[in-house]
């Protein structure tokens, strides 16, 4: 059940990506995108994260996020779970909408911040969603117009980015626009922005330039930065300092709480819950636990399966079968909340 700490702390900057399962669409029309943007605003207000760049693509999304007191996982859980519930209800579907967990890459901001903003905001143009830079300036499904017209999205952080340019406000915006339109660098083509430049694992640092054979099975802590930056992160992980790294106590406590909840609700012991029984109440309990583990707590299928004595496929199938009861959200909020003011949904 144990998991390594996340590479996340106050003021950490992340390039975050989430994809539709089997590369399926996440937004069928502009109303879906508008709903998602409204949800971003709500989640920013609830978690306090700063969003510097973002783009909604047909089957994936990009964010450049800086975390504050609340961890990245809280923001992403609220955002992705909320959209999946909305999408499934609207289109009368069940099961996962997003492909596994989101990917996050820890970023050396002083080197890659502006480059990532350009990369993310160029996505619609690169993919052919818009035809030219003039259209991109008015394309509402990225953070680009938020920087061209500050205040376009009140929740988007723009001042810090524009202040990296010189002159008055008008000149700063003009310089930002010119920067976006500069020719792409070779780094855009080697996958570094989407994969990172280093992987961090139990055996140390591994450059993504190394043989792909060495990367297989390696810990998926991804870092985008120079060697000195990556080494400093590795040293922090080795020290496991609570001042730098978040632990997984929230996850472990949540696992214990939800297991106790289903045991009390259906009078099922943990031994029976992890057995091969097939009663209706037992199946219902497994479905609920699988759904909460994967979609709310954000655990991997592997770790969820170890707890429930199920295969990854079994966990995925059980979670997909779960149909929340009317009061499910309020009940689970009460069970998993860190305190009375914090909600999971």
Buried (B, 14 or more C-beta within 10 A) or exposed (E): EEEBBBBBBEEBBBBBBBBBBEEBBBBEEEEBBEBBBEBBBBBBEBBEBBBBBBBBBBBBBBBBBBBBEBBBBBBBBBBBBBBBBBBBEEEEEEEBBBBBBBBBBBBBBEEBBBBBBBBBBBBBBEEEBBEEEEEBBEBBBBBBBBBBEBEBBEBBBBEEBBEEBEEEEEEBBBBBBEBBEEEEEEBBEEEBBBBBBBBBBEEEBBEBEEEEEEBEEBEBBBBBBBEEBBBBBBEBBEEEEEEBBBEBEBBBEBBEBBBEBBBEEBEBEEEBBBEEEEEEBBEBBBBBBBBBBBBBBBBBBEBBBBBBEBEBEBBBBBBBBBEEEEEBBEBBBBBBBEEEEEBBB
